[in-house]
Amino acid sequence: MNRALNVALRSLIDAAMSRRLGRWLLAAGVLLAAGLASLDALDPRVEARSATQNASNEQAHTLTGRVVQVADGDTFTILVDGKQRRIRMASIDAPEVTKDRQRPGQPFAQASKDALAALIAGKTLTLHCFEKDRYERHVCDVPTGDGMTANRRQVAGGMAWANMEGRQKFMRDPELPALQEQARRSRIGLWKDSDPVAPWVWRYQCWQKQKC
């Protein structure tokens, strides 16, 4: 009788331990999964990838409209559904035009503006845009309908720089540095000058530091 009772009691204890172990393993699994999810959430690389993907999806867009104003060699305005949209051409930086007495213009600024106007003024274009900049301008490539872009034509013609400011953080078109080098070797446009000053250097030294 005692032996039978002991066997029964041991069976009950083993079953309870088995259930307890199962619950413990389940709880441990849940905690581990939660911990891994938390680590992913804290990992800045995961956050950066997510932010980049979201930004890319939200900011990339196209605009179709008629060019109604050319401000300089890399900036113009189009009319889209009756509303004006300011455009900053991607990956290039043209010589600065005069803004005021404290911000004088650069050599070849007017020539650069005229060259861009000859390419796009009055035309209806479909632009491939990457984002908006801090001035709410759309940053875009400007196809010209012949397999080229106005961006490339400005650089190839010596009317703008490939924008190398800030370790090329504004560069979207990897073909532009080679086009710039060809223009420089041919000494066309702004490269006729023996020592042309890049616009981002001009804005800092001349406009900010007043060392023109």
Contacts in CASP RR format, 6 or more apart in sequence:
PFRMAT RR
TARGET T0000
AUTHOR 0000-0000-0000
METHOD contacts of the structure
MODEL  1
MNRALNVALRSLIDAAMSRRLGRWLLAAGVLLAAGLASLDALDPRVEARS
ATQNASNEQAHTLTGRVVQVADGDTFTILVDGKQRRIRMASIDAPEVTKD
RQRPGQPFAQASKDALAALIAGKTLTLHCFEKDRYERHVCDVPTGDGMTA
NRRQVAGGMAWANMEGRQKFMRDPELPALQEQARRSRIGLWKDSDPVAPW
VWRYQCWQKQKC
40 46 0 8 1.000
41 47 0 8 1.000
55 131 0 8 1.000
59 129 0 8 1.000
59 130 0 8 1.000
59 131 0 8 1.000
59 132 0 8 1.000
60 129 0 8 1.000
60 130 0 8 1.000
60 131 0 8 1.000
61 129 0 8 1.000
61 138 0 8 1.000
62 126 0 8 1.000
62 127 0 8 1.000
62 128 0 8 1.000
62 129 0 8 1.000
63 78 0 8 1.000
63 80 0 8 1.000
63 85 0 8 1.000
63 87 0 8 1.000
63 126 0 8 1.000
63 127 0 8 1.000
63 129 0 8 1.000
63 138 0 8 1.000
63 140 0 8 1.000
64 80 0 8 1.000
64 124 0 8 1.000
64 125 0 8 1.000
64 126 0 8 1.000
64 127 0 8 1.000
65 78 0 8 1.000
65 79 0 8 1.000
65 80 0 8 1.000
65 85 0 8 1.000
65 124 0 8 1.000
65 125 0 8 1.000
65 126 0 8 1.000
66 78 0 8 1.000
66 79 0 8 1.000
66 122 0 8 1.000
66 123 0 8 1.000
66 124 0 8 1.000
66 125 0 8 1.000
67 76 0 8 1.000
67 77 0 8 1.000
67 78 0 8 1.000
67 120 0 8 1.000
67 121 0 8 1.000
67 122 0 8 1.000
67 123 0 8 1.000
67 124 0 8 1.000
67 125 0 8 1.000
68 77 0 8 1.000
68 78 0 8 1.000
68 79 0 8 1.000
68 84 0 8 1.000
68 122 0 8 1.000
69 76 0 8 1.000
69 77 0 8 1.000
70 76 0 8 1.000
70 113 0 8 1.000
70 116 0 8 1.000
70 117 0 8 1.000
70 120 0 8 1.000
70 121 0 8 1.000
71 77 0 8 1.000
71 97 0 8 1.000
71 113 0 8 1.000
72 94 0 8 1.000
72 95 0 8 1.000
72 96 0 8 1.000
72 97 0 8 1.000
72 109 0 8 1.000
72 112 0 8 1.000
72 113 0 8 1.000
72 116 0 8 1.000
73 89 0 8 1.000
73 94 0 8 1.000
73 95 0 8 1.000
73 109 0 8 1.000
73 112 0 8 1.000
73 113 0 8 1.000
73 115 0 8 1.000
73 116 0 8 1.000
73 154 0 8 1.000
73 159 0 8 1.000
73 160 0 8 1.000
74 88 0 8 1.000
74 89 0 8 1.000
74 92 0 8 1.000
74 93 0 8 1.000
74 94 0 8 1.000
74 112 0 8 1.000
74 116 0 8 1.000
74 154 0 8 1.000
74 160 0 8 1.000
75 86 0 8 1.000
75 87 0 8 1.000
75 88 0 8 1.000
75 89 0 8 1.000
75 94 0 8 1.000
75 137 0 8 1.000
76 86 0 8 1.000
76 87 0 8 1.000
76 89 0 8 1.000
76 116 0 8 1.000
76 120 0 8 1.000
77 84 0 8 1.000
77 85 0 8 1.000
77 86 0 8 1.000
77 87 0 8 1.000
78 84 0 8 1.000
78 85 0 8 1.000
78 87 0 8 1.000
78 125 0 8 1.000
78 127 0 8 1.000
79 85 0 8 1.000
85 138 0 8 1.000
86 135 0 8 1.000
86 136 0 8 1.000
86 137 0 8 1.000
86 138 0 8 1.000
87 127 0 8 1.000
87 137 0 8 1.000
87 138 0 8 1.000
87 139 0 8 1.000
87 140 0 8 1.000
87 142 0 8 1.000
88 133 0 8 1.000
88 135 0 8 1.000
88 137 0 8 1.000
88 138 0 8 1.000
88 139 0 8 1.000
88 140 0 8 1.000
89 139 0 8 1.000
89 140 0 8 1.000
89 141 0 8 1.000
89 142 0 8 1.000
89 150 0 8 1.000
89 151 0 8 1.000
89 154 0 8 1.000
89 160 0 8 1.000
90 129 0 8 1.000
90 130 0 8 1.000
90 139 0 8 1.000
90 140 0 8 1.000
90 141 0 8 1.000
90 151 0 8 1.000
90 170 0 8 1.000
90 172 0 8 1.000
90 173 0 8 1.000
91 141 0 8 1.000
91 151 0 8 1.000
91 162 0 8 1.000
91 163 0 8 1.000
91 170 0 8 1.000
91 171 0 8 1.000
91 172 0 8 1.000
91 173 0 8 1.000
91 176 0 8 1.000
92 151 0 8 1.000
92 154 0 8 1.000
92 155 0 8 1.000
92 160 0 8 1.000
92 161 0 8 1.000
92 162 0 8 1.000
92 163 0 8 1.000
92 176 0 8 1.000
93 160 0 8 1.000
93 161 0 8 1.000
93 163 0 8 1.000
93 165 0 8 1.000
93 170 0 8 1.000
93 198 0 8 1.000
93 199 0 8 1.000
93 200 0 8 1.000
94 109 0 8 1.000
94 112 0 8 1.000
94 113 0 8 1.000
94 116 0 8 1.000
94 154 0 8 1.000
94 159 0 8 1.000
94 160 0 8 1.000
94 161 0 8 1.000
94 199 0 8 1.000
95 105 0 8 1.000
95 106 0 8 1.000
95 107 0 8 1.000
95 108 0 8 1.000
95 109 0 8 1.000
95 112 0 8 1.000
95 160 0 8 1.000
95 190 0 8 1.000
95 199 0 8 1.000
95 202 0 8 1.000
96 103 0 8 1.000
96 105 0 8 1.000
96 106 0 8 1.000
96 109 0 8 1.000
96 199 0 8 1.000
96 202 0 8 1.000
96 203 0 8 1.000
97 105 0 8 1.000
97 106 0 8 1.000
97 109 0 8 1.000
97 110 0 8 1.000
97 113 0 8 1.000
98 104 0 8 1.000
98 105 0 8 1.000
98 109 0 8 1.000
99 105 0 8 1.000
102 207 0 8 1.000
102 210 0 8 1.000
103 206 0 8 1.000
103 207 0 8 1.000
104 206 0 8 1.000
104 212 0 8 1.000
105 202 0 8 1.000
106 197 0 8 1.000
106 199 0 8 1.000
106 202 0 8 1.000
107 190 0 8 1.000
107 193 0 8 1.000
107 196 0 8 1.000
108 159 0 8 1.000
108 189 0 8 1.000
108 190 0 8 1.000
108 193 0 8 1.000
108 196 0 8 1.000
111 159 0 8 1.000
111 189 0 8 1.000
111 190 0 8 1.000
112 154 0 8 1.000
112 159 0 8 1.000
112 160 0 8 1.000
112 190 0 8 1.000
115 153 0 8 1.000
115 154 0 8 1.000
115 157 0 8 1.000
115 159 0 8 1.000
116 150 0 8 1.000
116 154 0 8 1.000
116 159 0 8 1.000
119 144 0 8 1.000
119 150 0 8 1.000
119 153 0 8 1.000
119 154 0 8 1.000
120 142 0 8 1.000
120 144 0 8 1.000
120 150 0 8 1.000
125 142 0 8 1.000
125 143 0 8 1.000
125 144 0 8 1.000
126 143 0 8 1.000
127 138 0 8 1.000
127 140 0 8 1.000
127 141 0 8 1.000
127 142 0 8 1.000
127 143 0 8 1.000
128 140 0 8 1.000
128 141 0 8 1.000
128 143 0 8 1.000
129 138 0 8 1.000
129 139 0 8 1.000
129 140 0 8 1.000
129 141 0 8 1.000
130 139 0 8 1.000
130 140 0 8 1.000
130 141 0 8 1.000
130 172 0 8 1.000
131 138 0 8 1.000
131 139 0 8 1.000
132 138 0 8 1.000
132 139 0 8 1.000
133 139 0 8 1.000
141 149 0 8 1.000
141 151 0 8 1.000
141 172 0 8 1.000
141 173 0 8 1.000
142 149 0 8 1.000
142 150 0 8 1.000
142 151 0 8 1.000
143 149 0 8 1.000
143 150 0 8 1.000
144 150 0 8 1.000
144 153 0 8 1.000
149 173 0 8 1.000
151 160 0 8 1.000
151 173 0 8 1.000
151 176 0 8 1.000
152 173 0 8 1.000
152 175 0 8 1.000
152 176 0 8 1.000
152 179 0 8 1.000
153 159 0 8 1.000
154 160 0 8 1.000
155 161 0 8 1.000
155 162 0 8 1.000
155 176 0 8 1.000
155 179 0 8 1.000
155 180 0 8 1.000
155 183 0 8 1.000
156 179 0 8 1.000
156 182 0 8 1.000
156 183 0 8 1.000
157 183 0 8 1.000
157 188 0 8 1.000
157 189 0 8 1.000
158 180 0 8 1.000
158 183 0 8 1.000
158 188 0 8 1.000
158 189 0 8 1.000
158 190 0 8 1.000
158 191 0 8 1.000
159 189 0 8 1.000
159 190 0 8 1.000
160 190 0 8 1.000
161 180 0 8 1.000
161 190 0 8 1.000
161 198 0 8 1.000
161 199 0 8 1.000
162 171 0 8 1.000
162 176 0 8 1.000
162 177 0 8 1.000
162 179 0 8 1.000
162 180 0 8 1.000
163 170 0 8 1.000
163 171 0 8 1.000
163 176 0 8 1.000
163 200 0 8 1.000
164 171 0 8 1.000
164 177 0 8 1.000
164 198 0 8 1.000
165 198 0 8 1.000
165 200 0 8 1.000
166 200 0 8 1.000
183 189 0 8 1.000
183 191 0 8 1.000
184 191 0 8 1.000
190 196 0 8 1.000
197 205 0 8 1.000
205 211 0 8 1.000
205 212 0 8 1.000
206 212 0 8 1.000
END
